[in-house]
Each structure stands twice: as C-alpha cells, then as structure tokens.
Amino acid sequence: MYPFIRIVKEVAQARRQPKLGLFDTHVSHHHCWPWDLDIWWELNNGRTLTLYDLGRIPLTVRMDLPQALRRNGWGMTVAGSTVRYRRRIRAFQRIEVHSRILGWDARFLYIEQAMWRAGEALNHVLVRQAVTGAKGIVAPQHLIAAMDGPAQSPVLPAWVEAWSTSDAQRPWPPFPA
C-alpha cells in the first residue's frame, strides 16, 4: 500500500521549508520501517522507488512546480527510471534522500536522486518524467517557462543522454503476448 501518511507529512514539511531554485537539491530524511522490507529483510526494491517519491514530490513542492501544473491543467507522470543499487538498507536504518532536477530534453524532465547513510551512497536513480496535458505529452520547456525558468536546459550529463538514447531503441511492445 502506498504510504499516504508519509507523503502528507513530507509535503507539509516541504511547504514550511524555504523555496528552492530549479536546480537546487532537496534533502529529506526517512527510516526503513519493517513494512518496507522484502523477504531478505532489506529495503524492498519497489519500496525504494516509493521512498524516492517521498523525496521527489517535496522537491517539486519547494520549487512551486505543482502550482504551475495546476494553473495550466497539466499533470506529471514517471516515463522511465533506472536504478543502481550498491548497499543494503535494513530495518530502522535512517537514510537521506537527495533529489534534484538535472535538465530536460524535447519530451522529458530528468531528475536525479540518491540515498545516503553516514556519508555513503546506498543507491541512485535517474527518473524521466513527462508533463501531460489533454492532448498527450507537453514539452517540458512549457512547464519551465510557466515557472519563470530558463529557456534552455543545462547540458544533460553524457550518462543521461546515453541512457535516453539506449532506452529509445527498446522495442515496443516488448514481446508478443
């Protein structure tokens, strides 16, 4: 089940924190609770993505992104992600989630997030998000303009470009039913 109480808490905290610029980093603190564990007694890989939601959504709140979406009748959806896992996260461990926008291309906004504990990186995700409107995907430049952001994205890191290019080559649908 989605942790609605946790997301409400994170959003309420974000509303009380100072506003962030478009490329600033939001840091949130979380615990790995017993209901976040898999059968190997470590943070479940699906719950890892949910904890990243608990960092990414407050990031957007602190930069007033949801208001720009509402004003224009747009929504936002995850259009892809890639995760690199490096260290285990066990029950009751406290972690920090660092979240920031890297930039955008013609179709997607790219957000980088990492989980840390005691100065050590535990895992890392790149999330590709699409702005959606009544007629489908809205170019992210329109969202950035609605937030009074820059006309051009910073140059995306080479590894982001490589992932995007590689992912675009995947067949769709993936295989016959």
C-alpha positions as CSV (number, residue, x, y, z in Angstrom):
1,M,0.0,0.0,0.0
2,Y,1.2,3.5,-0.8
3,P,2.4,5.4,2.2
4,F,-0.1,8.3,2.1
5,I,0.6,9.4,5.6
6,R,4.3,9.6,4.9
7,I,3.8,11.7,1.7
8,V,1.4,14.1,3.5
9,K,4.0,14.6,6.2
10,E,6.7,15.2,3.6
11,V,4.6,17.7,1.7
12,A,3.6,19.5,4.8
13,Q,7.3,19.8,5.8
14,A,8.3,21.0,2.4
15,R,5.7,23.8,2.5
16,R,7.3,25.1,5.6
17,Q,10.9,25.0,4.2
18,P,12.5,27.7,2.1
19,K,11.8,27.7,-1.6
20,L,14.3,26.1,-3.9
21,G,15.6,27.2,-7.2
22,L,15.0,25.0,-10.2
23,F,18.4,23.2,-9.9
24,D,18.8,23.2,-6.1
25,T,18.9,19.9,-4.1
26,H,16.2,18.9,-1.7
27,V,17.3,16.6,1.2
28,S,14.8,14.5,3.1
29,H,15.2,12.1,5.9
30,H,13.5,8.7,6.2
31,H,13.5,5.5,8.1
32,C,13.3,2.0,6.7
33,W,10.4,0.6,8.6
34,P,9.6,-3.2,8.9
35,W,6.8,-2.9,6.3
36,D,9.3,-1.5,3.8
37,L,11.3,-4.8,3.9
38,D,11.4,-7.7,1.4
39,I,11.8,-11.4,2.3
40,W,15.6,-10.9,2.7
41,W,15.0,-8.4,5.5
42,E,16.2,-5.4,3.5
43,L,14.5,-2.5,1.8
44,N,12.3,-3.8,-1.0
45,N,13.3,-2.6,-4.5
46,G,9.7,-1.4,-5.2
47,R,9.6,0.4,-1.9
48,T,12.9,2.0,-2.8
49,L,11.1,3.8,-5.7
50,T,8.3,4.8,-3.3
51,L,10.9,6.3,-0.9
52,Y,12.3,8.2,-3.9
53,D,8.7,9.6,-4.4
54,L,8.9,10.8,-0.8
55,G,12.0,12.9,-1.9
56,R,10.9,13.9,-5.4
57,I,7.4,15.2,-4.6
58,P,8.6,17.6,-1.8
59,L,11.4,18.8,-4.2
60,T,8.7,19.9,-6.6
61,V,6.6,21.5,-3.8
62,R,9.6,23.6,-2.7
63,M,10.1,24.9,-6.2
64,D,6.3,25.6,-6.8
65,L,6.1,23.1,-9.7
66,P,2.7,21.8,-8.7
67,Q,1.2,25.3,-8.9
68,A,2.5,25.7,-12.4
69,L,0.9,22.3,-13.3
70,R,-2.5,23.2,-11.8
71,R,-2.6,26.7,-13.5
72,N,-2.2,25.0,-16.9
73,G,-4.3,21.9,-16.3
74,W,-1.2,19.7,-16.7
75,G,-0.2,16.6,-14.8
76,M,3.1,14.7,-14.4
77,T,4.0,11.1,-14.7
78,V,7.1,8.9,-14.5
79,A,8.0,7.9,-18.0
80,G,11.0,5.8,-17.1
81,S,13.7,5.2,-14.4
82,T,16.9,3.3,-14.0
83,V,18.2,2.4,-10.5
84,R,21.7,1.4,-9.4
85,Y,21.8,-0.5,-6.1
86,R,25.0,-0.6,-4.1
87,R,24.4,-1.1,-0.4
88,R,21.7,-2.8,1.7
89,I,19.3,-0.8,3.7
90,R,17.9,-2.7,6.8
91,A,15.0,-2.1,9.2
92,F,15.1,1.0,11.3
93,Q,18.1,2.5,9.5
94,R,17.8,6.2,8.8
95,I,18.6,7.4,5.3
96,E,18.8,10.7,3.5
97,V,17.3,11.1,0.0
98,H,18.9,13.8,-2.1
99,S,16.8,15.0,-5.1
100,R,17.5,17.4,-7.9
101,I,16.5,18.3,-11.4
102,L,19.3,17.8,-14.0
103,G,17.5,19.3,-17.0
104,W,15.2,18.4,-19.9
105,D,15.1,17.5,-23.5
106,A,12.2,17.9,-26.0
107,R,10.0,15.4,-24.2
108,F,11.1,14.7,-20.7
109,L,12.4,16.2,-17.4
110,Y,15.3,14.3,-15.8
111,I,15.5,14.1,-12.0
112,E,18.5,12.5,-10.2
113,Q,18.1,11.1,-6.7
114,A,20.4,9.2,-4.3
115,M,20.0,7.6,-0.9
116,W,22.8,8.1,1.6
117,R,23.6,6.9,5.1
118,A,26.6,8.2,7.1
119,G,28.2,9.8,4.1
120,E,28.0,6.6,2.0
121,A,25.9,6.3,-1.2
122,L,23.5,3.4,-1.0
123,N,21.7,3.6,-4.3
124,H,20.9,6.1,-7.1
125,V,18.0,6.6,-9.5
126,L,17.5,8.6,-12.7
127,V,13.9,9.4,-13.3
128,R,12.4,10.6,-16.5
129,Q,9.2,12.5,-16.1
130,A,6.7,13.6,-18.6
131,V,4.4,16.6,-18.3
132,T,0.9,15.6,-19.6
133,G,-2.0,17.6,-20.9
134,A,-5.3,16.9,-22.6
135,K,-3.5,16.1,-25.9
136,G,-0.7,14.0,-24.5
137,I,2.9,14.9,-23.6
138,V,3.6,18.6,-23.1
139,A,7.1,19.8,-24.0
140,P,8.9,20.4,-20.6
141,Q,10.1,23.8,-21.8
142,H,6.4,24.9,-21.4
143,L,6.4,23.9,-17.7
144,I,9.8,25.5,-17.1
145,A,8.6,28.7,-18.7
146,A,5.5,28.6,-16.5
147,M,7.9,28.5,-13.6
148,D,9.9,31.5,-14.9
149,G,12.8,29.2,-15.5
150,P,15.5,29.4,-18.2
151,A,14.6,28.9,-21.9
152,Q,17.3,26.3,-22.3
153,S,18.1,23.2,-20.3
154,P,21.6,22.8,-18.9
155,V,23.5,20.3,-20.9
156,L,22.5,16.9,-19.7
157,P,25.3,14.7,-18.4
158,A,26.6,12.2,-21.0
159,W,25.3,9.2,-19.0
160,V,21.8,10.7,-19.0
161,E,21.9,11.2,-22.8
162,A,23.3,7.7,-23.3
163,W,20.5,6.1,-21.2
164,S,17.9,8.1,-23.0
165,T,19.3,7.1,-26.4
166,S,19.6,3.5,-25.4
167,D,16.1,3.3,-23.9
168,A,14.6,4.8,-27.1
169,Q,16.0,1.7,-29.0
170,R,14.0,-0.7,-26.9
171,P,11.2,-2.4,-28.9
172,W,7.6,-1.6,-28.1
173,P,5.6,-3.6,-27.4
174,P,8.3,-5.6,-25.6
175,F,7.3,-9.0,-26.9
176,P,4.1,-10.8,-28.2
177,A,1.5,-11.8,-25.7
